[in-house]
Amino acid sequence: MKNIYLIRLAIIAALFTQISHAAYAFNKLSHDNLSTYGIICSYIFAFSLELSIYLFTIFGKKLVATFFCFVSILINILYYWYVIKWDFNFVGSMIISIIIPITIWCYADLIDEDLSKDKKKTKK
């Protein structure tokens, strides 16, 4: 059996890297200002989004976690579109945009396996 607490800690760490990206993209798309209200709304959106992804992941909602993997990739692409110029750094940022959400999705896969094993044990 895998150490589920270590997996959850890794998911939380990966999701925290996403919060600033989601907040920035939300701010740019919704109101594009740096007022205190705008920043607070952006971080509330980002935190609630990443918390939702965490909850879907730990409760084994694989299909929903897969959907949010792609949403996170799109958010990262938007983030880097705004902050990185078209050069080698942009290519690197696109790789990061894909790696972080797929890593989170893979954790969802590990948790899904663990939940499936637990369900089989309880049926016996």
N, C-alpha and C positions, 0 to 999 in steps of 0.2 A: 504494500500500500504506500502510495506517495505521501509525502508530508504536505497535507492540504494547507496548513498554515503558512508554510514557506511559499507555496504557489500563490496564495492570496496576497501575501506581502509583495511578491514580484508584480502581481497585477496592479496593486495600488501604486507602486513606484512607477510603472509604465503609464498608468493613467494620469499621474501628476505631471508627467512631461507633456501630456496633451492639453492640460487645462489652459496654459498660457496661449497655446495656438488657437484653441476654440474661442477663448475670450477675445483675442485680437481679431479673428475673422468675424465674430459676431458684431463687435464694435464697428468694424469697417463697413460691414454690410447693412447694419441696422440704423446707426445714427452717426457714425464717423466723427465722433468728437471725444475729447479727453476730459469732459466734465466728470466730476465725482459721481454723479448719477449714472452717466454712461458707462463708466468703468465698473461701478458696482453691479449694474445690470448685466454687463458682459461676463463678469466673473460668476455671478449667480447662474447664468445660463450655462457656462462652461462646467461649473462644479456639478450642477444637476445632470447635465449630459453625461459626464464621466462617472458620476455615482450610479446613474441608470445602467451604464455599460457594465460596471462592476457587479451590480445586483443581478443583471441578466446572466452574467458569466457564472457567478457562484451558485446560482440556482439552476444551472444547467440548461438555460434557454438558448441552445446552440444556434438555431435559425435566426433568432433576434440578434444574438451576438455577432453572427456573420454579417447581417445587415449593417450593424453599427461599425463593424470593421471597415466596410466600404465608406460609410459616412465619415469616419475618422480620417481615412485616406483623403477624401475630398476636402475636408477641413484643413488638413495639413497642406495640401496643394494650394488652397486659397491663401493660407498664411504665408507660405514661401513665395507665392506669386506677388504678394504685397511687399515683402521685406528683402527679397534677394533679386539682384540684377541677373539678366540672362548671361551667365558665364558658367565656369566650371562649378562654382558654389551652388548654382541652381540645380545642376545634375545631382550633386551630392545630397542636396536637400530633398530631392524627389525620392532618392533611395531611402532616406530616413523617413519620409512621409509614408512609405509603404511598410518599412520594417516594424515600426512601433505598433501600428494597429494589427498587423499580422501576428506579431508576438502575443498581443493580448488575446487574439482569436485562438492561437495555439494553446494558451492557458485555458481557455474555455473548453477546448477539446480534451485537455487533461482532466479537467473537473468533470466533464461529461462522462469520460471513461470511469472515473472514480464513482460517480453516482450510479452508473449502470451496474458496476460490480456490487455496490451496496444493495441495490434493488434485487439482484439475483440472490444475494445472501439471505435477505429477509424472506424471500419466497420459499426457500428451502426449509 
